Amino acid sequence: MVSEYDLPCSECGDSLVRAEVTTADGSTLTVAECRSCGGRYYPESTLQQI
Ligand SMILES: [Zn+2]
C-alpha cells in the first residue's frame, strides 16, 4: 500500500516527510510536508480522524 509519504511533491517533485501540525482547536495532525517548497498534504488516514 502506497502512502502519501511515499509520493513526491506535486509542486516540485521532491520527497515528502512526516510533519505534525497543530490545528486551530489545539489537536495535532500528522501531514506529509515538502521541505523544499513548504507544500503540505493531508493523508486520508489523517482526514478520517477529523
Ligand atoms: Zn514541493
N, CA, C, O and the ligand as a Tripos MOL2 file, in Angstrom:
@<TRIPOS>MOLECULE
protein
  201   199    51     0     0
PROTEIN
NO_CHARGES

@<TRIPOS>ATOM
      1 N           0.8460   -1.2000    0.0000 N.3       1 MET1
      2 CA          0.0000    0.0000    0.0000 C.3       1 MET1
      3 C           0.8790    1.2470    0.0000 C.2       1 MET1
      4 O           1.7710    1.3940    0.8360 O.2       1 MET1
      5 N           0.6200    2.1200   -0.9270 N.am      2 VAL2
      6 CA          1.4050    3.3530   -1.0290 C.3       2 VAL2
      7 C           0.7520    4.4350   -0.1790 C.2       2 VAL2
      8 O          -0.4450    4.6970   -0.2950 O.2       2 VAL2
      9 N           1.5480    5.0530    0.6690 N.am      3 SER3
     10 CA          1.0290    6.1450    1.4760 C.3       3 SER3
     11 C           1.4200    7.4740    0.8510 C.2       3 SER3
     12 O           2.2480    7.5230   -0.0580 O.2       3 SER3
     13 N           0.8190    8.5510    1.3420 N.am      4 GLU4
     14 CA          1.1320    9.8740    0.8420 C.3       4 GLU4
     15 C           2.6010   10.2180    1.0540 C.2       4 GLU4
     16 O           3.1780   11.0100    0.3090 O.2       4 GLU4
     17 N           3.1990    9.6130    2.0790 N.am      5 TYR5
     18 CA          4.5890    9.9370    2.3970 C.3       5 TYR5
     19 C           5.5440    9.3640    1.3680 C.2       5 TYR5
     20 O           6.6920    9.7990    1.2760 O.2       5 TYR5
     21 N           5.0900    8.4100    0.6070 N.am      6 ASP6
     22 CA          5.9460    7.7930   -0.3970 C.3       6 ASP6
     23 C           5.8520    8.5100   -1.7450 C.2       6 ASP6
     24 O           6.6200    8.2340   -2.6660 O.2       6 ASP6
     25 N           4.9110    9.4220   -1.8390 N.am      7 LEU7
     26 CA          4.7090   10.1150   -3.0950 C.3       7 LEU7
     27 C           5.5510   11.3830   -3.1430 C.2       7 LEU7
     28 O           5.8130   11.9940   -2.1070 O.2       7 LEU7
     29 N           5.9750   11.7840   -4.3410 N.am      8 PRO8
     30 CA          6.7120   13.0410   -4.4640 C.3       8 PRO8
     31 C           5.7700   14.2400   -4.3820 C.2       8 PRO8
     32 O           4.5660   14.1190   -4.6060 O.2       8 PRO8
     33 N           6.3340   15.3790   -4.0610 N.am      9 CYS9
     34 CA          5.5670   16.6180   -4.0250 C.3       9 CYS9
     35 C           5.0140   16.9150   -5.4120 C.2       9 CYS9
     36 O           5.7310   16.8230   -6.4080 O.2       9 CYS9
     37 N           3.7490   17.2670   -5.4700 N.am     10 SER10
     38 CA          3.1430   17.5450   -6.7670 C.3      10 SER10
     39 C           3.5710   18.9060   -7.3170 C.2      10 SER10
     40 O           3.3740   19.1980   -8.4960 O.2      10 SER10
     41 N           4.1520   19.7270   -6.4590 N.am     11 GLU11
     42 CA          4.5870   21.0530   -6.8810 C.3      11 GLU11
     43 C           6.0040   21.0420   -7.4490 C.2      11 GLU11
     44 O           6.2590   21.5980   -8.5170 O.2      11 GLU11
     45 N           6.9280   20.3970   -6.7180 N.am     12 CYS12
     46 CA          8.3340   20.4580   -7.1210 C.3      12 CYS12
     47 C           8.9600   19.0840   -7.3090 C.2      12 CYS12
     48 O          10.0890   18.9920   -7.7900 O.2      12 CYS12
     49 N           8.2590   18.0100   -6.9440 N.am     13 GLY13
     50 CA          8.7750   16.6720   -7.1860 C.3      13 GLY13
     51 C           9.7070   16.1540   -6.1150 C.2      13 GLY13
     52 O          10.1910   15.0270   -6.2200 O.2      13 GLY13
     53 N           9.9750   16.9410   -5.0850 N.am     14 ASP14
     54 CA         10.8370   16.4720   -4.0060 C.3      14 ASP14
     55 C          10.0710   15.4790   -3.1310 C.2      14 ASP14
     56 O           8.8480   15.3710   -3.2180 O.2      14 ASP14
     57 N          10.8090   14.7580   -2.2930 N.am     15 SER15
     58 CA         10.1560   13.7780   -1.4290 C.3      15 SER15
     59 C           9.4970   14.4700   -0.2370 C.2      15 SER15
     60 O           9.9010   15.5550    0.1790 O.2      15 SER15
     61 N           8.4660   13.8050    0.2990 N.am     16 LEU16
     62 CA          7.7240   14.3610    1.4200 C.3      16 LEU16
     63 C           8.1830   13.7370    2.7250 C.2      16 LEU16
     64 O           8.6340   12.5920    2.7500 O.2      16 LEU16
     65 N           8.0670   14.4860    3.8020 N.am     17 VAL17
     66 CA          8.4000   13.9690    5.1240 C.3      17 VAL17
     67 C           7.1810   14.1400    6.0270 C.2      17 VAL17
     68 O           6.3120   14.9740    5.7770 O.2      17 VAL17
     69 N           7.1410   13.3280    7.0800 N.am     18 ARG18
     70 CA          6.0510   13.4620    8.0460 C.3      18 ARG18
     71 C           6.2780   14.7020    8.8950 C.2      18 ARG18
     72 O           7.3970   14.9860    9.3220 O.2      18 ARG18
     73 N           5.2140   15.4250    9.1290 N.am     19 ALA19
     74 CA          5.3050   16.5980    9.9820 C.3      19 ALA19
     75 C           4.0180   16.6990   10.7900 C.2      19 ALA19
     76 O           2.9510   16.3060   10.3180 O.2      19 ALA19
     77 N           4.1200   17.2240   12.0020 N.am     20 GLU20
     78 CA          2.9390   17.4080   12.8250 C.3      20 GLU20
     79 C           2.5510   18.8760   12.8420 C.2      20 GLU20
     80 O           3.3970   19.7540   13.0140 O.2      20 GLU20
     81 N           1.2880   19.1260   12.6650 N.am     21 VAL21
     82 CA          0.7910   20.4880   12.7140 C.3      21 VAL21
     83 C          -0.3080   20.5590   13.7680 C.2      21 VAL21
     84 O          -1.0470   19.5990   13.9830 O.2      21 VAL21
     85 N          -0.3990   21.7030   14.4140 N.am     22 THR22
     86 CA         -1.4410   21.9120   15.4080 C.3      22 THR22
     87 C          -2.5630   22.7150   14.7840 C.2      22 THR22
     88 O          -2.3370   23.7750   14.1990 O.2      22 THR22
     89 N          -3.7570   22.2080   14.9120 N.am     23 THR23
     90 CA         -4.9030   22.8750   14.3120 C.3      23 THR23
     91 C          -5.4190   23.9690   15.2290 C.2      23 THR23
     92 O          -4.9610   24.1130   16.3620 O.2      23 THR23
     93 N          -6.3660   24.7290   14.7330 N.am     24 ALA24
     94 CA         -6.9000   25.8550   15.4800 C.3      24 ALA24
     95 C          -7.5470   25.4190   16.7910 C.2      24 ALA24
     96 O          -7.5730   26.1850   17.7540 O.2      24 ALA24
     97 N          -8.0690   24.1940   16.8330 N.am     25 ASP25
     98 CA         -8.7270   23.7280   18.0580 C.3      25 ASP25
     99 C          -7.7660   23.0170   19.0000 C.2      25 ASP25
    100 O          -8.1880   22.4580   20.0120 O.2      25 ASP25
    101 N          -6.4590   23.0320   18.6710 N.am     26 GLY26
    102 CA         -5.4650   22.5060   19.5810 C.3      26 GLY26
    103 C          -5.1020   21.0530   19.3850 C.2      26 GLY26
    104 O          -4.2240   20.5500   20.0870 O.2      26 GLY26
    105 N          -5.7350   20.3610   18.4700 N.am     27 SER27
    106 CA         -5.3790   18.9750   18.2150 C.3      27 SER27
    107 C          -4.2040   18.9130   17.2380 C.2      27 SER27
    108 O          -3.9280   19.8720   16.5180 O.2      27 SER27
    109 N          -3.5220   17.7750   17.2280 N.am     28 THR28
    110 CA         -2.3480   17.6140   16.3760 C.3      28 THR28
    111 C          -2.6450   16.6560   15.2400 C.2      28 THR28
    112 O          -3.2010   15.5780   15.4500 O.2      28 THR28
    113 N          -2.2740   17.0530   14.0510 N.am     29 LEU29
    114 CA         -2.4590   16.2090   12.8880 C.3      29 LEU29
    115 C          -1.1010   15.8820   12.2840 C.2      29 LEU29
    116 O          -0.1850   16.7050   12.3070 O.2      29 LEU29
    117 N          -0.9770   14.6780   11.7440 N.am     30 THR30
    118 CA          0.2350   14.3210   11.0250 C.3      30 THR30
    119 C          -0.0090   14.5110    9.5360 C.2      30 THR30
    120 O          -0.9580   13.9640    8.9740 O.2      30 THR30
    121 N           0.8460   15.2820    8.9150 N.am     31 VAL31
    122 CA          0.7000   15.5600    7.4970 C.3      31 VAL31
    123 C           1.9940   15.1910    6.7840 C.2      31 VAL31
    124 O           3.0220   14.9490    7.4170 O.2      31 VAL31
    125 N           1.9250   15.1530    5.4670 N.am     32 ALA32
    126 CA          3.1240   14.9790    4.6580 C.3      32 ALA32
    127 C           3.5360   16.3640    4.1660 C.2      32 ALA32
    128 O           2.7610   17.0670    3.5180 O.2      32 ALA32
    129 N           4.7720   16.7370    4.4870 N.am     33 GLU33
    130 CA          5.2200   18.0840    4.1720 C.3      33 GLU33
    131 C           6.4230   18.0480    3.2490 C.2      33 GLU33
    132 O           7.2990   17.1940    3.3820 O.2      33 GLU33
    133 N           6.4560   18.9810    2.3160 N.am     34 CYS34
    134 CA          7.5990   19.1190    1.4260 C.3      34 CYS34
    135 C           8.5510   20.1390    2.0240 C.2      34 CYS34
    136 O           8.1770   21.2850    2.2730 O.2      34 CYS34
    137 N           9.7870   19.7110    2.2520 N.am     35 ARG35
    138 CA         10.7730   20.6090    2.8460 C.3      35 ARG35
    139 C          11.2970   21.6270    1.8440 C.2      35 ARG35
    140 O          11.8820   22.6390    2.2290 O.2      35 ARG35
    141 N          11.0910   21.3650    0.5820 N.am     36 SER36
    142 CA         11.6370   22.2550   -0.4390 C.3      36 SER36
    143 C          10.7370   23.4590   -0.6970 C.2      36 SER36
    144 O          11.2110   24.5940   -0.7480 O.2      36 SER36
    145 N           9.4380   23.2100   -0.8590 N.am     37 CYS37
    146 CA          8.5360   24.3090   -1.2030 C.3      37 CYS37
    147 C           7.5210   24.5950   -0.1040 C.2      37 CYS37
    148 O           6.7560   25.5550   -0.1990 O.2      37 CYS37
    149 N           7.5100   23.7560    0.9540 N.am     38 GLY38
    150 CA          6.5960   24.0140    2.0500 C.3      38 GLY38
    151 C           5.1950   23.4940    1.8310 C.2      38 GLY38
    152 O           4.3080   23.7550    2.6430 O.2      38 GLY38
    153 N           4.9730   22.7620    0.7490 N.am     39 GLY39
    154 CA          3.6480   22.2180    0.4770 C.3      39 GLY39
    155 C           3.2660   21.1800    1.5020 C.2      39 GLY39
    156 O           4.1100   20.4050    1.9530 O.2      39 GLY39
    157 N           1.9850   21.1570    1.8800 N.am     40 ARG40
    158 CA          1.5130   20.1700    2.8400 C.3      40 ARG40
    159 C           0.4080   19.3350    2.2250 C.2      40 ARG40
    160 O          -0.4480   19.8370    1.4960 O.2      40 ARG40
    161 N           0.4470   18.0310    2.5400 N.am     41 TYR41
    162 CA         -0.5360   17.1020    2.0070 C.3      41 TYR41
    163 C          -1.1420   16.3320    3.1540 C.2      41 TYR41
    164 O          -0.4250   15.8540    4.0340 O.2      41 TYR41
    165 N          -2.4390   16.2070    3.1540 N.am     42 TYR42
    166 CA         -3.1360   15.5580    4.2580 C.3      42 TYR42
    167 C          -3.5320   14.1440    3.8590 C.2      42 TYR42
    168 O          -4.4020   13.9560    3.0080 O.2      42 TYR42
    169 N          -2.9000   13.1570    4.4670 N.am     43 PRO43
    170 CA         -3.2290   11.7660    4.1440 C.3      43 PRO43
    171 C          -4.6770   11.4450    4.4940 C.2      43 PRO43
    172 O          -5.2750   12.0690    5.3700 O.2      43 PRO43
    173 N          -5.2280   10.4530    3.7870 N.am     44 GLU44
    174 CA         -6.6100   10.0550    4.0600 C.3      44 GLU44
    175 C          -6.7890    9.6040    5.5030 C.2      44 GLU44
    176 O          -7.8350    9.8340    6.1110 O.2      44 GLU44
    177 N          -5.7430    8.9490    6.0540 N.am     45 SER45
    178 CA         -5.8470    8.4660    7.4270 C.3      45 SER45
    179 C          -5.9610    9.6220    8.4080 C.2      45 SER45
    180 O          -6.5930    9.4950    9.4570 O.2      45 SER45
    181 N          -5.3480   10.7510    8.0640 N.am     46 THR46
    182 CA         -5.4440   11.9240    8.9200 C.3      46 THR46
    183 C          -6.8330   12.5470    8.8070 C.2      46 THR46
    184 O          -7.4260   12.9440    9.8110 O.2      46 THR46
    185 N          -7.3410   12.6290    7.6000 N.am     47 LEU47
    186 CA         -8.6550   13.2240    7.3880 C.3      47 LEU47
    187 C          -9.7430   12.4460    8.0990 C.2      47 LEU47
    188 O         -10.7470   13.0180    8.5250 O.2      47 LEU47
    189 N          -9.5460   11.1300    8.2280 N.am     48 GLN48
    190 CA        -10.5510   10.3140    8.8880 C.3      48 GLN48
    191 C         -10.5990   10.5540   10.3860 C.2      48 GLN48
    192 O         -11.5690   10.1830   11.0470 O.2      48 GLN48
    193 N          -9.5490   11.1790   10.9300 N.am     49 GLN49
    194 CA         -9.5080   11.4660   12.3560 C.3      49 GLN49
    195 C         -10.3260   12.7000   12.7080 C.2      49 GLN49
    196 O         -10.7240   12.8800   13.8580 O.2      49 GLN49
    197 N         -10.5740   13.5390   11.7270 N.am     50 ILE50
    198 CA        -11.2690   14.7930   11.9940 C.3      50 ILE50
    199 C         -12.7610   14.5580   12.2060 C.2      50 ILE50
    200 O         -13.5090   15.5070   12.4440 O.2      50 ILE50
    201 ZN          7.4800   20.7160   -3.0200 Zn       51 ZN51
@<TRIPOS>BOND
     1     1     2 1
     2     2     3 1
     3     3     4 2
     4     3     5 am
     5     5     6 1
     6     6     7 1
     7     7     8 2
     8     7     9 am
     9     9    10 1
    10    10    11 1
    11    11    12 2
    12    11    13 am
    13    13    14 1
    14    14    15 1
    15    15    16 2
    16    15    17 am
    17    17    18 1
    18    18    19 1
    19    19    20 2
    20    19    21 am
    21    21    22 1
    22    22    23 1
    23    23    24 2
    24    23    25 am
    25    25    26 1
    26    26    27 1
    27    27    28 2
    28    27    29 am
    29    29    30 1
    30    30    31 1
    31    31    32 2
    32    31    33 am
    33    33    34 1
    34    34    35 1
    35    35    36 2
    36    35    37 am
    37    37    38 1
    38    38    39 1
    39    39    40 2
    40    39    41 am
    41    41    42 1
    42    42    43 1
    43    43    44 2
    44    43    45 am
    45    45    46 1
    46    46    47 1
    47    47    48 2
    48    47    49 am
    49    49    50 1
    50    50    51 1
    51    51    52 2
    52    51    53 am
    53    53    54 1
    54    54    55 1
    55    55    56 2
    56    55    57 am
    57    57    58 1
    58    58    59 1
    59    59    60 2
    60    59    61 am
    61    61    62 1
    62    62    63 1
    63    63    64 2
    64    63    65 am
    65    65    66 1
    66    66    67 1
    67    67    68 2
    68    67    69 am
    69    69    70 1
    70    70    71 1
    71    71    72 2
    72    71    73 am
    73    73    74 1
    74    74    75 1
    75    75    76 2
    76    75    77 am
    77    77    78 1
    78    78    79 1
    79    79    80 2
    80    79    81 am
    81    81    82 1
    82    82    83 1
    83    83    84 2
    84    83    85 am
    85    85    86 1
    86    86    87 1
    87    87    88 2
    88    87    89 am
    89    89    90 1
    90    90    91 1
    91    91    92 2
    92    91    93 am
    93    93    94 1
    94    94    95 1
    95    95    96 2
    96    95    97 am
    97    97    98 1
    98    98    99 1
    99    99   100 2
   100    99   101 am
   101   101   102 1
   102   102   103 1
   103   103   104 2
   104   103   105 am
   105   105   106 1
   106   106   107 1
   107   107   108 2
   108   107   109 am
   109   109   110 1
   110   110   111 1
   111   111   112 2
   112   111   113 am
   113   113   114 1
   114   114   115 1
   115   115   116 2
   116   115   117 am
   117   117   118 1
   118   118   119 1
   119   119   120 2
   120   119   121 am
   121   121   122 1
   122   122   123 1
   123   123   124 2
   124   123   125 am
   125   125   126 1
   126   126   127 1
   127   127   128 2
   128   127   129 am
   129   129   130 1
   130   130   131 1
   131   131   132 2
   132   131   133 am
   133   133   134 1
   134   134   135 1
   135   135   136 2
   136   135   137 am
   137   137   138 1
   138   138   139 1
   139   139   140 2
   140   139   141 am
   141   141   142 1
   142   142   143 1
   143   143   144 2
   144   143   145 am
   145   145   146 1
   146   146   147 1
   147   147   148 2
   148   147   149 am
   149   149   150 1
   150   150   151 1
   151   151   152 2
   152   151   153 am
   153   153   154 1
   154   154   155 1
   155   155   156 2
   156   155   157 am
   157   157   158 1
   158   158   159 1
   159   159   160 2
   160   159   161 am
   161   161   162 1
   162   162   163 1
   163   163   164 2
   164   163   165 am
   165   165   166 1
   166   166   167 1
   167   167   168 2
   168   167   169 am
   169   169   170 1
   170   170   171 1
   171   171   172 2
   172   171   173 am
   173   173   174 1
   174   174   175 1
   175   175   176 2
   176   175   177 am
   177   177   178 1
   178   178   179 1
   179   179   180 2
   180   179   181 am
   181   181   182 1
   182   182   183 1
   183   183   184 2
   184   183   185 am
   185   185   186 1
   186   186   187 1
   187   187   188 2
   188   187   189 am
   189   189   190 1
   190   190   191 1
   191   191   192 2
   192   191   193 am
   193   193   194 1
   194   194   195 1
   195   195   196 2
   196   195   197 am
   197   197   198 1
   198   198   199 1
   199   199   200 2
@<TRIPOS>SUBSTRUCTURE
     1 MET1         2 RESIDUE 1 A MET
     2 VAL2         6 RESIDUE 1 A VAL
     3 SER3        10 RESIDUE 1 A SER
     4 GLU4        14 RESIDUE 1 A GLU
     5 TYR5        18 RESIDUE 1 A TYR
     6 ASP6        22 RESIDUE 1 A ASP
     7 LEU7        26 RESIDUE 1 A LEU
     8 PRO8        30 RESIDUE 1 A PRO
     9 CYS9        34 RESIDUE 1 A CYS
    10 SER10       38 RESIDUE 1 A SER
    11 GLU11       42 RESIDUE 1 A GLU
    12 CYS12       46 RESIDUE 1 A CYS
    13 GLY13       50 RESIDUE 1 A GLY
    14 ASP14       54 RESIDUE 1 A ASP
    15 SER15       58 RESIDUE 1 A SER
    16 LEU16       62 RESIDUE 1 A LEU
    17 VAL17       66 RESIDUE 1 A VAL
    18 ARG18       70 RESIDUE 1 A ARG
    19 ALA19       74 RESIDUE 1 A ALA
    20 GLU20       78 RESIDUE 1 A GLU
    21 VAL21       82 RESIDUE 1 A VAL
    22 THR22       86 RESIDUE 1 A THR
    23 THR23       90 RESIDUE 1 A THR
    24 ALA24       94 RESIDUE 1 A ALA
    25 ASP25       98 RESIDUE 1 A ASP
    26 GLY26      102 RESIDUE 1 A GLY
    27 SER27      106 RESIDUE 1 A SER
    28 THR28      110 RESIDUE 1 A THR
    29 LEU29      114 RESIDUE 1 A LEU
    30 THR30      118 RESIDUE 1 A THR
    31 VAL31      122 RESIDUE 1 A VAL
    32 ALA32      126 RESIDUE 1 A ALA
    33 GLU33      130 RESIDUE 1 A GLU
    34 CYS34      134 RESIDUE 1 A CYS
    35 ARG35      138 RESIDUE 1 A ARG
    36 SER36      142 RESIDUE 1 A SER
    37 CYS37      146 RESIDUE 1 A CYS
    38 GLY38      150 RESIDUE 1 A GLY
    39 GLY39      154 RESIDUE 1 A GLY
    40 ARG40      158 RESIDUE 1 A ARG
    41 TYR41      162 RESIDUE 1 A TYR
    42 TYR42      166 RESIDUE 1 A TYR
    43 PRO43      170 RESIDUE 1 A PRO
    44 GLU44      174 RESIDUE 1 A GLU
    45 SER45      178 RESIDUE 1 A SER
    46 THR46      182 RESIDUE 1 A THR
    47 LEU47      186 RESIDUE 1 A LEU
    48 GLN48      190 RESIDUE 1 A GLN
    49 GLN49      194 RESIDUE 1 A GLN
    50 ILE50      198 RESIDUE 1 A ILE
    51 ZN51       201 GROUP 0 **** ****
